[in-house]
Amino acid sequence: MRRRVLAVLAALGVLFGLATPVSAANLVTNPGFETGTLAGWTCSGGSVVTGPVRSGGHALAATATASDHARCAQTVAVRPNTTYSVSAWVRGNPVYLGVAGGPSTWTAATAYTELSLTFTSGADQTSAELYLHGWYGAGTYHADDVALDGPGGSEPGTPAAPGAPTVGAVTESSVALSWPAVSGADGYRVYEGTSSRASVSGTSTVLTGLAACSTHTYAVVAHNAAGESARSAPVTATTAGCQAADLPRHALIGYLHTSFANGSGYLRMADVPAEWDVVNLAFGEPTTPTSGDIRFQLCPAAECPNVESEAEFAAAIQAKQAQGKKVLISIGGAGGQVQLTTTAARDRFVSSVSAIIDRYGLDGLDIDFEGHSLYLDPGDTDFRNPTTPVIVNLIDALRALKSRYGDDFILSMAPETFFVQVGYQFYGAGNGGDNRRGSYLPVIHALRDALTVLHVQDYNSGPVMGLDNQYHTMGGADFHIAMTDMVKAGFPVGNTGHTFPGLREDQIAFGAPAAVSAGNGYTPPAQVHQALDCLARNTDCGGYTLRGGASPAIRGLMTWSINWDRYYGWEFQNSHAPFLDGLP
């Protein structure tokens, strides 16, 4: 009878989304390093030592250098919707303890001190990675007696989790899935979020009744009389029927300084070479940060002596369009803060941007919100249902513009890594951090079916953790590969329990500076080509494993800027336009 009562209580916890309480079981392998080895751990710059120790005869010692913060990590199986406690005894200046995609803490103690935190696994989460690390150039830290306390990944007798499902045939209303068989399974269930979408006895199914051009994320569980397994890794699929913009399969995209010179000199629209497939006019800016009233004007003659007339500018745009090129107005930039805090600002944004588009007959809109344009209010933790006014109003405004101009309207976005990929570790102001972290994610997600291309700025960025849970640094192929793979594969968002689904490959490009003066993170052409080869062909990835698979239809490459490229002799254009043409 007691077992039956407990089972009913457990079922009610699942039904109402309650976090399962922990039971006292340390899930960490080799928690005190008493094997004398790093068994169970993956470490950079780490080794096992015999002193100083906190208990037993061994401890971890890891030395952070100027280029490596000496990260040691271990992945353990966990149950969804379950609260766990994490702790470690550490000494060093500083030492960090955390859970990938979740909370972290640190100390600068010179004697062994206990760090501790708790986290609750997400609704789909079946594993968690705990980590320790120091800081760049700060020297050696020590750790001992590491613990992750709570129930293991599945109930006794339940089958193992299935391997990652594979997407098969996709139509406008269906997605086919298949997965490896699991020993001891009586059948399988396919979940989308918390909802079961299919229950089958075999290892494949076709999910039907889906909307055209809609994105879905699925996970599979095996089950038998003892219960369900942990969930498989998720897989994302988009049904057919999406409206594709009239762009080259692989496009060269550049920003043109039209309202200022920026030290690189003014370039007339008529003189932009034909290699550039998309030209983003930089920038339309607001009259005040919160007005929503966007204005655009050509560079003043005092700053740009060779500026063309308004009529010449408009005629040059039409000539580019006649050649099949696309010209967009880009809103924002480093100096153009746009905060749509009210519905009045939202409506003014729509009308003023429309006026610019109509004045020049432009092909679409690029959103380059930087600085403090986007942020997340306290409590706004679900990117799928945002509540912060500046985000909600921007989403509504972009939907209105897309509706006004129709399927051929091009919508692009150029966020910095801080507003997208950093959301893997931190979302908003959690853990006392910056409330702008990951703040582009709700906008991208809400507009994913209207979005033509997302080209994240892979420059002016600090180190960012990728899906391999390693930090990647700008300036080489590795950074572009890891950052772009995150956008394709999708990723868990902070400690929110929600997963951002990846975008279609034809919606994805990445941005690189045209030259050393254009921005921090200049990448030599050979390294850009290596990144494109890896992303498009899954070759020459430098040891990185693509979580999102090859993207032969990757949209292309963006740069800041066309002006800077001309200033440096057209290296970017001449190196990359032919290379893009040679991709599959």
Salt bridges, closest charged atoms under 4 A:
GLU34 OE1 - HIS58 ND1 3.30
ASP124 OD1 - ARG231 NH1 2.35
GLU129 OE1 - ARG71 NH2 3.01
ASP145 OD2 - ARG54 NH1 3.15
GLU155 OE2 - ARG79 NH1 3.10
GLU192 OE1 - ARG197 NE 3.10
GLU192 OE2 - HIS216 ND1 2.90
GLU228 OE2 - ARG189 NH1 2.87
ASP246 OD2 - LYS326 NZ 3.96
ASP277 OD1 - LYS325 NZ 3.55
ASP293 OD2 - ARG295 NH2 2.69
ASP293 OD1 - ARG348 NH2 3.20
GLU310 OE2 - ARG359 NE 3.32
GLU312 OE1 - ARG268 NH1 3.83
ASP347 OD1 - ARG346 NE 2.89
ASP366 OD1 - HIS455 NE2 3.93
ASP382 OD1 - ARG384 NE 2.90
ASP382 OD2 - HIS498 NE2 3.77
ASP396 OD2 - ARG346 NH1 3.72
ASP434 OD2 - ARG436 NH2 2.86
ASP458 OD2 - HIS480 ND1 2.90
ASP468 OD1 - HIS472 NE2 2.87
ASP478 OD2 - HIS472 ND1 2.50
ASP506 OD1 - ARG504 NE 2.98
ASP506 OD2 - ARG555 NH2 3.91
ASP533 OD1 - ARG537 NH1 2.33
